[in-house]
Amino acid sequence: MAERRAVIDAVDGDVVRLRALERCSDCGGCGGRCDLFRTPAGDELTLDRQCFDREPVPGEPVQLLLSDRWLRQSAWQVYGMATLGMLLGAGLGWLAGYWLNSMADLLTLIGAVAGTLIAIRGSKNRLPDIRAVPLDGAAPRRVETG
């Protein structure tokens, strides 16, 4: 499980702004060099209130968690789909070249590149399933929404 400590900076309605305190938990996959919880704004994160186990309070330290299951599924979606797209695109390109009886190599290459790009583009629309739990040791309770 990927983990990172953060402090709640502000709560604005259903949006909670956090400031990350340190890098990831060094789970061993990247040697502590990953940017899993990093955003374009640096160490400032924005999460929905529903990600919290209890009512978020400004100044409260929390632990941000990403499950191993989510990480595996994301890796499959990015790397597996790109590989599958490349193979399917190359196969379709080869079939087109075989059917046209010319330029099979070129059409295979074009199909492989196009299939890879389409698969990569389709795999980028997934948001992380981050869960925030308090660091004070209290038993977490779910925030009711609705």
C-alpha positions in Angstrom: 0.0 0.0 0.0 1.3 3.4 -0.9 1.2 5.9 1.9 2.0 9.6 2.5 1.5 11.9 5.4 -0.3 15.2 4.9 -1.9 18.1 6.9 -5.3 19.5 6.2 -4.9 23.1 5.2 -8.5 24.1 4.5 -12.0 22.7 4.1 -14.2 24.5 1.5 -17.6 22.7 1.3 -17.0 19.3 -0.3 -13.4 20.1 -1.2 -10.5 19.6 1.2 -7.0 21.1 0.5 -4.0 19.3 2.0 -0.3 19.9 2.1 1.9 16.8 1.8 4.6 16.5 4.4 7.0 14.0 2.9 7.5 11.7 -0.1 5.8 8.3 -0.3 6.3 5.6 2.2 9.1 3.9 0.3 7.1 0.7 -0.3 10.1 -0.6 -2.3 8.7 -0.3 -5.8 10.5 2.9 -6.6 12.9 3.4 -3.7 11.1 6.5 -2.5 11.4 8.3 -5.8 7.8 8.1 -7.0 5.5 11.1 -7.5 2.3 9.1 -6.8 0.7 11.8 -4.7 2.4 14.7 -6.5 0.3 17.3 -8.3 1.1 20.1 -10.8 0.8 22.4 -7.8 3.7 20.6 -6.0 2.9 19.3 -2.5 -0.6 20.8 -2.4 -3.4 18.2 -2.9 -7.2 18.7 -3.3 -9.5 15.8 -2.3 -13.3 15.4 -2.0 -14.6 15.2 1.5 -15.8 11.7 0.9 -12.2 10.4 0.9 -12.0 11.0 4.6 -12.8 8.5 7.3 -14.1 11.2 9.6 -14.9 14.9 9.4 -11.8 16.8 8.2 -10.5 19.6 10.4 -7.9 22.2 9.3 -4.5 21.5 10.9 -5.2 17.8 11.4 -2.5 15.4 10.3 -3.7 12.5 8.0 -2.2 9.5 6.2 -3.1 9.3 2.5 -3.5 5.7 1.3 -3.6 4.1 -2.1 -4.4 0.3 -2.1 -2.2 -2.2 -3.8 -5.2 -3.3 -5.8 -5.7 0.1 -7.3 -2.0 0.3 -8.1 -2.1 -3.0 -9.9 -5.2 -2.1 -11.8 -3.6 1.2 -12.9 -0.5 -0.5 -14.0 -2.5 -3.0 -16.1 -4.5 -0.1 -17.6 -1.5 1.9 -18.6 1.0 -0.8 -19.6 -1.2 -3.7 -20.5 -3.7 -1.6 -22.6 -0.8 0.0 -24.5 0.7 -3.4 -25.3 -2.6 -4.8 -26.3 -3.4 -1.8 -28.4 0.0 -2.1 -30.2 -0.6 -5.8 -30.9 -4.2 -5.4 -32.1 -3.2 -2.4 -34.2 -0.3 -4.2 -35.8 -2.5 -7.2 -36.5 -5.2 -5.1 -38.1 -2.5 -3.2 -40.1 -1.1 -6.5 -41.3 -4.5 -7.8 -42.3 -5.2 -4.6 -44.3 -1.8 -5.0 -46.1 -2.6 -8.7 -46.7 -6.0 -7.9 -48.0 -4.7 -5.0 -50.3 -1.8 -7.2 -51.3 0.7 -4.4 -50.9 2.5 -2.3 -48.2 2.0 -4.9 -45.4 5.0 -3.8 -43.5 4.1 -0.1 -43.6 0.5 -0.7 -42.7 1.6 -3.0 -39.8 3.8 -0.2 -38.5 1.0 2.4 -38.8 -1.5 0.1 -37.1 0.9 -0.6 -34.2 1.6 3.1 -33.6 -2.1 4.0 -34.0 -3.2 1.2 -31.7 -0.7 2.2 -29.0 -1.6 5.8 -29.1 -5.3 5.1 -28.9 -4.9 2.7 -26.0 -2.6 5.2 -24.1 -5.1 8.0 -24.6 -7.9 5.9 -23.3 -6.0 4.8 -20.2 -5.3 8.3 -18.9 -8.8 9.1 -17.6 -8.6 7.3 -14.2 -8.5 9.3 -11.0 -6.7 7.7 -8.0 -8.8 6.2 -5.2 -7.1 8.0 -2.3 -8.3 7.4 1.2 -7.4 9.7 4.1 -7.2 8.4 7.7 -6.4 10.4 10.8 -3.0 9.9 12.4 -4.2 10.4 16.0 -5.0 6.7 16.5 -8.7 7.2 17.0 -11.0 4.7 15.5 -12.0 5.9 12.0 -15.6 6.6 11.2 -17.0 7.2 7.8 -18.3 10.6 6.8 -22.0 10.4 5.8 -22.7 12.2 2.5 -26.0 12.7 0.9 
